[in-house]
Amino acid sequence: MNMRLLVLFLLVFQLSASERSMAEISPKNDNQEYEVNRDQLQTIYELGTSYLQVSLDSANVYANRLRCKSVFIGDTLYLGYANLLEAKVSYRKSEYNRTVNFIEEALKQLSDSLLVDRANCFNICGNAYIKMGNYKLALKSHLTCLKIRNQLGDEYFISKSLNNIGSVFFKLRDYNSAIDYYNKSLEIRIKQKDLTGIALLNNNIGNIYFEKGDRVNALIKYFNAFHTIDKEQNIYWKPLLLKNIGEVYQSKGEISKAIVFYQRALYEAREMDDQAAVATSWIHLGRAYLNEKRYNQSLGAIKKALSISKKYKIPELELEGDRCLSLFYEQRGDYQNSLRFQKEYSLLKDSLFRQNNRKEIAEMSAKYKLDKIEKENIYFKQKSKIQELEIEKQNTRNKYFSILSVLVLAVVIYTVRSTKQKKRHNVLLKEKNKTIYKQNKELGQLNATKDKFLSIVAHDLKNPFNAVLGFSDLLIDRYFDIEESTRMEYLEIIHKSAANGSVLLETLLTWSRSKMGIMTYNPIEFDLIDVASDELEILKDKALIKNIELEFKFNMSYCVKADIDMVRTVIRNLGNNAIKFTKEYGKVILSVSERSGLLYFSVRDNGIGIKFDDLSKLFKLDSNFTRPGTSNEKGTGLGLILCREFIEKNGGSIGVQSQEGVGSEFWFTLKINSSEILKKTSTRGAEVKSLSC
């Protein structure tokens, strides 16, 4: 931070020295402007633009300031921006002739390479011509704007130009061309999912249908627009849309419906504090009430519109209010008041005409003054060139100071770069430490895996073979001394121990292949019900030994994309565990369903359950949690770990709910690829498949 302050201090000091040297040789002149650069001009332009929404007078001050400074330093580009800014101010003040004049000057000064600014100029000019009623020139301007925006490729602004062109054709009553351009604009807004833009275009298309007398399609379009923006806030043209719907109903003679929408338009206008829209809504309500001969309400509505128009100086609506009152009193037979308001209407109309003439004269006078200012600025520009020659004499002195500044800056830059390099080295060191920590953690996991493997080989896998060897030795040494029933008992123990050892060995080999990366992940599409049914047949023999009832519930065929061998292993492990921890004559239920868009496979038993404290030990390699089954069956504790790894490999999740003494439910989820509802008459048979053993 101190280094940055030092650099800033040196730069400010150097600039101050330059300004002092200029002040020493430059005579003071009240008409002289201080030196400016493009950064200052850009700042003035941005300030003026920001004031367009707040204070037009302030925006105009910044536009004039930008004009004077641009002329003073001979910057044609920012002189063009000054004209563009004044055009925007004039447009918002409804001074459309001045708007066009400023745009013409701006286009002379903004080069052809400034496509965005030139497109903006033609757009503003086209809108001004629409307001002036010169639709041919408006069309020409907007077509030029569209051509430039097509070059730029910005679909949002292309859509706006297409809409503007459609509006010009609407004014020219060329409804077919208008609807073509509106539809082109609508296609872009739909593509961009711009709901407000879509609603606006539906409103514009509805206007075309209304003018063509197609009230049905007009209402369809208006209501499409209304439903799109009904819940939106601060849509400035929502009262206009509601007024349009009311006009359609009024033209159909459905006055009561028209009144409903005029009242809604009035409500929306009041919510947005748009007094012009409020006055417009009152005028239309007054006309509608007049059509229904509700004279008191009609008179009250029109007078409210007239009052608002006068208060907020909206002459166009004041004219309409006088005309409506004249028609009201004429319909009531009060010809004296009707004539009075007709006269007020005519006087106000003439007054507005005179005001427009005076405004045009004022615009011409202002243009003359601007030309005079520009000539004066040219004079000061020539004078400033003379002063520049004097300033050059001071450059030699400034060069020595600049060299010194450069040397200081070089030292500062070297120091800053050195500091940054140290920081970069520190960051690299931290990253390496993180990598080492991660590797140590992985090494710890590998050691845990190794310890688990050795523990199983040393203990769990050794026990079944000890039993096989022990009892087989007894049979070999004392075969004829042992009774037949005892021999059969020994053989059953040997068979059972060999079977347990085989299961343990298979689980161990599968787990080791998974940890070593030998087992490849090969996802395919398959029907999970078919796979589960196959595994159910395998589990059937084990369930028969303990007289356990197996039940398989499903109501649909579910197609998943996963590694079929992994899924088989998971189902087999969960089924074996359920049988292992269920007492004789118990029940195990396998079920398949859909939950939240995922396949949900559940294995539920009414066995011995799991203690709450032991639930957190499941699925974890480091906990080494295992226990014997209800018939003293042995296990490695790897089965559930393997299940978790396989399910997560296939993008699913696995979990358990259990209560000691009540039973357990193990479940897993997979993504569904497709599903098909099974009928009871299908080849699967019933929706619930049961095996009683």
Buried (B, 14 or more C-beta within 10 A) or exposed (E): EEEEEBBEEBEEEBEEBBEEBBEEEBEEEEEBBEBBEEEBBEEBBEBBBEBBEEEBEBBBBBBBBBBBBBBBBEBEBBBBBBBBBBBBBBBEBEBBBBBBBBBEBBBEBBEEEBBEBBBBBBBBBBBBBBEBEBBEBBBBBBBBBBEBBBEEEEBEBBBBBBBBBBBBBBEBEBBEBBBBBBEBBBBBBBEEEBBBBBBBBBBBBBBBBBEBEBBEBBBBBBBBBBEBBEEEEEBEBBBBBBBBBBBBBBEEEEBEBBBBBBBBBBEBBBEBEBBBBBBBBBBBBBBBBBBEEBEEBBBBBBBBBBBBBBEEEBBEBBBBBBBBBBBBBBBBEEEEBBEBBBEBBBEBEEEBEEEEEEBEEEBEEBBEEBEEBEEEBEEBBEBBEEBEEBBEEBEEEBEEBBEEBEEEBEEBEEEEEEEEEEEEEEEEEEEEEEEEEEEEEEEEEEEBBEEBBEBBEEEBBEBBEEBBEBBBEBBEEEEEEBEEEEBEEBEEBBEBBBEBBEBBBEBBEBBBEBBEEEBEEEBEEBBBBEBBBEBBEEBBEBBEEBEBBBBBBBEBBBBBBBBBBBBBBBBBBBBBBBBBBBBEEBBBBBBBBBEEEBBBBBBBBBBBBBEEEBBEBBBBBEEBBBEEBBBEBBBBBBBBBBBBBBBEBBBBEBBBBBEBEEBBBBBBBBEBBEEEEBEEEEEBEEEEBEBEB
